[in-house]
């Protein structure tokens, strides 16, 4: 393994940091508001035709908004430092964090919708989907906006995210942020 590969792999993880931050802060803000006794579910408690919740009470407005803000701020910080130092091998527009956050939330909301259709309760795991779909959509939504395309910036995070997600899940469980490791 060459040092160039390791360096580019590291910057691949930095490149998608807005996705990680969006996902983490969505969970953190949702948990924070839940501890405060303020749950604002995105589906408003509505049910689908099957009688199950549309999304469930784990998908909240504070989590959605907090995640987008965190992803956006992270993207703007990375854009600023990239303009000063050019550490990415491609363009990194200032708005990329917003797009990555939208991609993250899209996969997360779709996963919740699918899990409710399968009869799974809010917070239940859907192996592999929960551990990485959000990274796939969050990273790939950025693809058309970052030129030239540096594939290692997409492949490495998508491959490593399930492992990172499991480790972060255990840390969140250990610190009391989450009730389950997934």
FENDA-V892166 format. One record per pair of residues at least 24 apart in sequence whose C-alpha atoms are under 10 Angstrom apart, sorted by sequence separation. I is the first residue (numbers start at 1). GAP is how many residues later the second one is. D is the distance in whole Angstrom. If there is no record, write none. Layout:
i:gap:d
I:GAP:D
I:GAP:D
This chain:
i:gap:d
34:24:9
38:24:9
39:24:10
71:24:10
72:24:8
73:24:7
74:24:9
75:24:9
108:24:10
110:24:10
134:24:9
135:24:10
71:25:9
72:25:4
73:25:9
75:25:9
107:25:9
108:25:8
109:25:9
132:25:9
133:25:9
135:25:10
136:25:9
34:26:9
71:26:5
72:26:5
75:26:9
107:26:6
108:26:6
132:26:7
135:26:7
30:27:10
31:27:9
33:27:9
70:27:8
71:27:6
72:27:8
106:27:9
107:27:5
108:27:10
131:27:10
132:27:8
134:27:9
135:27:9
30:28:7
33:28:10
34:28:10
69:28:9
70:28:9
71:28:9
72:28:8
104:28:10
106:28:7
107:28:8
132:28:9
133:28:9
30:29:8
31:29:10
33:29:7
68:29:8
69:29:8
71:29:7
72:29:7
104:29:8
105:29:7
107:29:8
108:29:10
131:29:10
132:29:6
133:29:9
30:30:6
32:30:9
33:30:9
68:30:6
71:30:5
72:30:10
103:30:10
104:30:4
105:30:10
107:30:6
131:30:7
132:30:5
27:31:9
29:31:9
30:31:8
31:31:9
32:31:9
67:31:10
68:31:9
70:31:8
71:31:9
103:31:7
104:31:6
106:31:8
107:31:8
131:31:5
132:31:9
27:32:9
29:32:9
30:32:6
31:32:8
68:32:9
69:32:8
102:32:10
103:32:8
104:32:8
105:32:9
106:32:8
130:32:8
131:32:8
132:32:9
26:33:9
27:33:9
29:33:6
30:33:5
68:33:5
71:33:9
101:33:9
103:33:8
104:33:6
105:33:8
129:33:9
131:33:9
132:33:8
26:34:8
28:34:9
29:34:5
30:34:8
67:34:7
68:34:7
100:34:9
101:34:10
103:34:5
104:34:5
128:34:7
131:34:6
26:35:9
27:35:9
28:35:7
29:35:8
30:35:10
67:35:9
100:35:9
102:35:9
103:35:4
104:35:8
127:35:10
130:35:9
131:35:7
26:36:7
27:36:6
29:36:9
30:36:8
65:36:10
68:36:9
100:36:10
101:36:9
102:36:7
103:36:7
130:36:10
25:37:10
26:37:4
27:37:9
29:37:6
30:37:10
64:37:9
67:37:9
68:37:8
100:37:8
101:37:6
103:37:8
104:37:9
25:38:7
26:38:6
28:38:8
29:38:8
64:38:9
67:38:8
99:38:10
100:38:4
101:38:9
103:38:6
131:38:10
24:39:9
25:39:9
26:39:7
27:39:9
28:39:9
99:39:7
100:39:6
102:39:8
103:39:9
23:40:9
25:40:9
26:40:6
27:40:8
64:40:10
65:40:10
98:40:10
99:40:9
100:40:8
101:40:9
22:41:9
23:41:9
25:41:6
26:41:4
64:41:7
97:41:9
99:41:10
100:41:6
22:42:8
24:42:9
25:42:5
26:42:8
63:42:10
96:42:10
97:42:10
99:42:6
100:42:6
22:43:9
23:43:9
24:43:7
25:43:8
26:43:9
96:43:10
99:43:7
100:43:10
22:44:8
23:44:6
25:44:9
26:44:9
64:44:10
98:44:10
21:45:10
22:45:4
23:45:9
25:45:6
26:45:10
64:45:10
96:45:9
97:45:9
21:46:7
22:46:6
24:46:9
25:46:8
59:46:10
96:46:6
99:46:10
20:47:9
21:47:9
22:47:7
23:47:9
24:47:9
95:47:10
96:47:10
19:48:9
21:48:9
22:48:5
23:48:8
18:49:9
19:49:9
21:49:6
22:49:5
59:49:9
93:49:9
96:49:8
18:50:9
20:50:9
21:50:5
22:50:8
59:50:7
92:50:9
95:50:9
96:50:9
18:51:10
19:51:9
20:51:8
21:51:9
22:51:10
131:51:8
18:52:7
19:52:6
21:52:9
22:52:9
93:52:7
130:52:8
17:53:10
18:53:4
19:53:9
21:53:7
55:53:10
56:53:10
59:53:8
92:53:8
93:53:7
17:54:8
18:54:7
20:54:10
21:54:10
55:54:7
58:54:9
91:54:8
92:54:6
93:54:10
16:55:9
18:55:8
19:55:9
54:55:10
55:55:8
57:55:10
90:55:10
91:55:5
92:55:8
123:55:10
125:55:9
127:55:9
18:56:5
19:56:9
55:56:9
56:56:7
90:56:6
91:56:5
123:56:9
124:56:9
125:56:10
126:56:9
17:57:7
18:57:6
55:57:5
56:57:8
89:57:9
90:57:5
91:57:7
123:57:8
125:57:7
16:58:10
17:58:8
18:58:9
54:58:8
55:58:5
88:58:10
89:58:9
90:58:5
91:58:9
124:58:8
16:59:9
18:59:10
53:59:10
54:59:6
55:59:9
56:59:9
89:59:8
90:59:7
91:59:10
123:59:8
14:60:10
15:60:9
18:60:9
53:60:8
54:60:9
55:60:8
56:60:7
89:60:9
90:60:7
17:61:9
52:61:10
54:61:10
55:61:7
89:61:7
16:62:10
53:62:10
54:62:7
55:62:9
88:62:9
15:63:8
52:63:10
53:63:6
54:63:8
58:63:10
59:63:8
90:63:10
14:64:8
15:64:10
52:64:6
53:64:9
56:64:10
57:64:9
58:64:6
59:64:9
89:64:9
48:65:9
51:65:10
52:65:7
56:65:8
57:65:6
58:65:7
88:65:9
50:66:9
51:66:9
52:66:9
53:66:9
55:66:10
56:66:5
57:66:9
42:67:10
50:67:7
52:67:7
55:67:8
56:67:9
48:68:9
49:68:9
50:68:10
51:68:10
52:68:9
53:68:9
47:69:10
48:69:8
50:69:9
52:69:9
53:69:9
15:72:10
15:73:8
14:74:9
15:75:10
22:75:9
26:75:10
11:76:8
12:76:9
21:76:9
22:76:9
11:77:7
12:77:10
15:77:8
19:77:10
11:78:9
18:78:8
19:78:7
22:78:8
23:78:8
26:78:10
8:79:10
18:79:5
19:79:9
21:79:10
22:79:6
26:79:9
8:80:9
16:80:9
17:80:9
18:80:8
19:80:9
20:80:9
21:80:9
22:80:9
8:81:9
15:81:10
16:81:8
18:81:9
19:81:6
20:81:9
22:81:10
23:81:7
15:82:10
18:82:6
19:82:6
22:82:7
23:82:8
17:83:9
18:83:7
19:83:9
21:83:10
22:83:8
16:84:8
19:84:8
20:84:9
16:85:10
19:85:6
23:85:9
18:86:9
19:86:9
23:111:8
22:112:10
23:112:9
20:114:9
19:115:8
20:115:8
23:115:10
19:116:6
22:116:9
19:117:10
17:118:10
19:118:9
20:118:9
16:119:8
19:119:6
18:120:9
19:120:7
18:121:9
16:122:8
17:122:10
16:123:6
15:124:9
16:124:10
16:126:9
16:137:8
20:137:10
12:138:9
15:138:7
16:138:8
12:139:9
13:139:9
14:139:9
15:139:9
12:140:6
13:140:7
17:140:10
11:141:9
12:141:4
13:141:9
16:141:7
20:141:9
24:141:10
8:142:9
10:142:10
11:142:7
12:142:7
13:142:10
15:142:9
16:142:10
23:142:10
35:142:10
8:143:10
9:143:6
10:143:9
12:143:8
13:143:7
14:143:9
8:144:7
9:144:7
12:144:6
13:144:6
20:144:10
24:144:9
28:144:9
8:145:7
9:145:9
11:145:10
12:145:6
13:145:9
20:145:9
24:145:10
27:145:10
31:145:10
32:145:8
9:146:9
10:146:9
11:146:10
12:146:10
31:146:7
5:147:9
9:147:6
10:147:9
13:147:9
30:147:10
31:147:7
8:148:9
9:148:8
13:148:9
24:148:10
29:148:10
31:148:10
28:149:7
27:150:8
28:150:9
27:151:8
